């Protein structure tokens, strides 16, 4: 039987670590699995509705789910600073300067790789070494 990650428990674990470091993250209005994305999209945060989704196709890979949630939680924090449609992502839209600053802070708290400009859209999972998520996970295009 394939085990599915408990999204709420993972989100709470991340939010608790961030809160303990002085970073508040509001509970999403909805947190759930989604089926509708391409192979390259693993999660999404919709600030206008407060909904956070993770791709169902990765539901059985706990480390990958945690990294995708980490990315989306960084967006939650980013949009909390700036309610604009771009998330205050000066110079790069949603993955611009503000997201980079938030992701850098989140990485330091959660022990993730620090984001790099060229991989920011897929941070932190794109910066993990090959095989980090187990043999069943291949990078898209690999």
C-alpha distance (Angstrom), angle and dihedral (degrees) to the residues before:
residue distance angle dihedral
X1 . . .
X2 3.81 . .
X3 3.79 113.9 .
X4 3.79 118.1 -136.9
X5 3.79 120.0 -146.9
X6 3.80 116.2 -112.2
X7 3.83 99.1 -121.5
X8 3.78 96.2 -165.1
X9 3.79 93.0 50.7
X10 3.83 90.5 49.7
X11 3.81 92.5 47.1
X12 3.81 91.5 48.7
X13 3.81 90.8 49.3
X14 3.81 90.9 53.8
X15 3.81 93.6 43.0
X16 3.82 91.5 49.1
X17 3.82 92.5 52.9
X18 3.79 90.5 47.9
X19 3.82 92.3 46.7
X20 3.81 90.6 50.7
X21 3.83 86.8 56.6
X22 3.82 92.0 49.4
X23 3.82 98.8 -98.0
X24 3.80 115.1 124.5
X25 3.81 120.6 -152.6
X26 3.81 118.7 -174.1
X27 3.79 117.8 -130.5
X28 3.82 109.1 -103.0
X29 3.80 116.2 -112.2
X30 3.80 85.8 -127.9
X31 3.80 132.0 12.2
X32 3.78 118.5 -175.1
X33 3.77 153.2 121.4
X34 3.81 123.5 -73.9
X35 3.80 132.4 -162.4
X36 3.78 104.0 -171.5
X37 3.82 105.3 86.2
X38 3.77 136.4 96.5
X39 3.81 121.2 -107.5
X40 3.79 90.8 -92.9
X41 3.82 98.1 57.7
X42 3.79 116.0 75.1
X43 3.81 102.6 165.6
X44 3.78 145.5 4.7
X45 3.80 138.8 -160.0
X46 3.82 117.5 -156.3
X47 3.82 107.2 -164.8
X48 3.79 93.9 -174.7
X49 3.83 90.4 63.2
X50 3.80 101.1 22.5
X51 3.81 90.5 -123.3
X52 3.80 123.6 145.6
X53 3.80 121.0 -168.7
X54 3.80 134.9 -173.8
X55 3.81 123.1 -164.1
X56 3.80 111.0 -100.0
X57 3.82 91.0 -141.9
X58 3.84 89.6 74.3
X59 3.84 96.0 43.5
X60 3.82 91.7 111.4
X61 3.84 95.6 53.8
X62 3.84 106.9 78.6
X63 3.82 97.9 -173.6
X64 3.79 92.0 49.5
X65 3.81 92.3 46.9
X66 3.82 89.1 51.3
X67 3.82 91.6 50.9
X68 3.81 92.7 47.4
X69 3.82 89.9 48.8
X70 3.81 88.8 48.8
X71 3.82 89.7 55.9
X72 3.80 92.7 47.9
X73 3.82 92.9 45.2
X74 3.82 87.1 54.5
X75 3.82 86.8 55.5
X76 3.81 89.7 50.2
X77 3.79 89.7 54.7
X78 3.81 92.2 43.4
X79 3.80 93.4 52.0
X80 3.80 89.2 46.7
X81 3.80 87.6 63.4
X82 3.79 93.5 45.3
X83 3.77 124.4 26.2
X84 3.79 92.5 -167.5
X85 3.80 121.1 118.6
X86 3.80 90.7 -108.9
X87 3.77 91.6 53.2
X88 3.75 88.3 -120.7
X89 3.78 86.6 -70.7
X90 3.78 94.6 158.6
X91 3.82 111.2 -166.8
X92 3.78 98.5 13.7
X93 3.79 110.9 28.9
X94 3.80 116.7 -121.7
X95 3.82 91.8 -3.8
X96 3.79 96.0 43.2
X97 3.77 135.2 110.2
X98 3.80 97.8 -51.1
X99 3.80 93.3 48.2
X100 3.80 90.3 47.8
X101 3.82 91.3 52.1
X102 3.81 92.5 47.4
X103 3.83 92.2 45.2
X104 3.80 90.5 50.7
X105 3.82 90.9 53.2
X106 3.82 92.5 44.6
X107 3.82 90.9 48.5
X108 3.79 90.6 54.1
X109 3.79 92.0 51.4
X110 3.80 97.8 42.5
X111 3.80 98.2 37.1
X112 3.81 95.8 -116.0
X113 3.79 125.2 144.0
X114 3.80 111.5 -83.5
X115 3.80 110.7 -105.8
X116 3.78 120.7 -101.2
X117 3.80 122.4 -152.1
X118 3.80 94.6 -120.3
X119 3.83 93.8 51.1
X120 3.81 100.7 33.4
X121 3.83 94.9 113.7
X122 3.80 89.8 59.8
X123 3.81 98.7 33.8
X124 3.02 127.1 173.5
X125 3.80 99.8 7.0
X126 3.83 95.9 52.3
X127 3.80 89.2 56.8
X128 3.80 95.5 54.5
X129 3.81 116.6 102.7
X130 3.79 120.3 -101.5
X131 3.80 108.6 -85.3
X132 3.83 94.6 24.4
X133 3.81 91.8 120.5
X134 3.80 94.2 43.2
X135 3.79 135.1 -94.1
X136 3.81 94.0 -67.0
X137 3.82 92.9 65.6
X138 3.80 120.8 77.9
X139 3.76 125.7 178.7
X140 3.80 113.9 -108.9
X141 3.79 107.1 -96.9
X142 3.81 92.9 18.7
